[in-house]
Amino acid sequence: MKTAEDCLSQIIDFVSSLGVERVAITESLNRVIAKDIYSSRHIPPRDNSAMDGYALKWEDIKKASREVPVTLRCVEEIPAGIVPDKSPGRGEVSRIMTGAPIPDGADAVVKIEDVDTEGDRVTFFEPVGEGANVRRRGEDVTEGETVIAKGTLIGPAHMGMLAATGNSLVPVYKRPVVAIISTGDELMDIDGDPSSGRIVNSNSYSLFGQVTEGGGIPLILGIAKDNRGDVFTLLSKAKEEAHVIISSGGVSVGDYDFVQSVFKNLGARVEFDTVAQRPGKPFTFATLGSVPFFGLPGNPVSAMMSFEQYVRPALRKITGHRALYRKTVKAVLEEKLAKRSGFTYFLRGILSCRNGRMTVRTTGDQGSGILKSMVLANGIIVLPRAMTNAERGDEVAVQLIDNSLLAAAEPQYLDF
């Protein structure tokens, strides 16, 4: 039986980018940029004023004081966006607005609230240094500078920089369409009759959220009944319409578990079908040409946890992310945990931080059907396969579902 580490390595080695597309800047948020972005211009394009005031030669008022003020003549008003017509000479100033270009010959700006005016006469009561309140050409960005590196996840500030540098179309890694199939006669959709004794197909919606969060485009194909025909129909549709295929249920060794055999009939190669882990031991990874297939267990927690450990990193690699895995911290256990040797355990945990020190406890019942354990968790406790039992007070690795806890952690508790 393959270890969790070997399975993850094999999956990551198999998947690759789907290529690059250009999207409108308004559609680029949370996409990964596919090439370095260089600025074709200086930002700002020329010296401009940092505030409303008066542009002048700083030497004209270097001796100004309350006792001996200096009065100069205003020769022009420069609104933002207007190129100055005049260059103030000695003894002259230009009235200037925030963001307006600095006129030739001026080398400082005095704030409007620091002067007195009467007609075209402007009186100054204190000196300023050269360059005061002036935003220099290229102060933010210089022409040819790399402003966003390849592999960067685009956030709001990056969108602003893309706009400032004239990039209305943004090169990003393509997002994969991910087909989601659930299997089982016992399943019904959300609006099904609860008196029927069947259970709601929650997996499709949990996986929909996980695929979206992981960077993919989810495509729910519905529920396949426990017969070869239904399974074949939906897997065939997935093969035609998706870049990645996920099923939940039907991958164990029961009489009605048809997913693996049907996928083989479609020409797939099964790479492995069990993993030395809990939950999620029955987990199939198969390949159909370049299409990866993930056969997840049917129990809600097992399906979500298998997605977390294997599918999410794969989607992040496909979509160009540099960081494929969850941030991991060290935390001190608040309870004793029993464990079987030879299996990696992924337990749902509640992390807390006290005085910069991380502690963790489980969410309670860790059964693979207890979906509430995922709802309550802000981290995943990882117990390695060589471990037998973990004692209260032991230090363990915890994958962060909620990154806000990083701000509270001491440095030595990061990057386990």
Secondary structure, 3 states (H helix, E strand, C coil): CECHHHHHHHHHHHCCCCCEEEEEHHHCCCCEECCCEECCCCECCCCEECCCEEEECHHHHCCCCCCCCEEEEEEEEECCCCCCCCCCCCCEEEEECCCCECCCCCCEEEEHHHEEEECCEEEECCCCCCCCCEECCCCCECCCCEEECCCCECCHHHHHHHHHCCCCEEEEECCCEEEEEEECCCEECCCCCHHHCCEECCHHHHHHHHHHHHCCEEEEEEEECCCHHHHHHHHHHHHHHCCEEEEECCCCCCCCCCHHHHHHHCCCEEEEEEECEECCCEEEEEEECCEEEEEECCCHHHHHHHHHHHHHHHHHHHCCCCCCCCCEEEEEECCCECCCCCCEEEEEEEEEEECCEEEEEECCCCCCCCCHHHHHCCEEEEECCCCCCECCCCEEEEEECCHHHHHHCCHHHECC
